[in-house]
Amino acid sequence: RSTLFPYTTLFRSMTAKNKIKIKWAGGNGKVKYQIAYKQEGSGTWKNVVTDKRQVTLKNLKSKKYYYIKLRTVKKSGGKNTYGSWSPVKKIKVK
């Protein structure tokens, strides 16, 4: 956890059926969340930024594993401050 950024973001639940729906807990105040995900075997992380505490990742390949991590982002003084990444979760899309 970053000492400059006191918010911790943790996964609360995930479901997968042709898409992955993710819910999480953590953060407070006016913050955004950055979700990074990639398909197993791919070296490229894709990013999604939202201000809600849940997101649905669509257009995923079925019967493939995906890795997902998230962190909190807070804008202050025109600069973004990032929390540490959550542990990476692995989930199979059905």
HELIX and SHEET records of a PDB file:
SHEET    1   A 3 THR A   9  ALA A  16  0                                        
SHEET    2   A 3 ILE A  20  GLY A  26 -1                                        
SHEET    3   A 3 GLN A  54  LEU A  57 -1                                        
SHEET    1   B 4 LYS A  46  THR A  50  0                                        
SHEET    2   B 4 LYS A  32  GLN A  39 -1                                        
SHEET    3   B 4 TYR A  65  SER A  76 -1                                        
SHEET    4   B 4 LYS A  79  TYR A  82 -1                                        
SHEET    1   C 4 LYS A  46  THR A  50  0                                        
SHEET    2   C 4 LYS A  32  GLN A  39 -1                                        
SHEET    3   C 4 TYR A  65  SER A  76 -1                                        
SHEET    4   C 4 LYS A  89  LYS A  92 -1                                        
END                                                                             
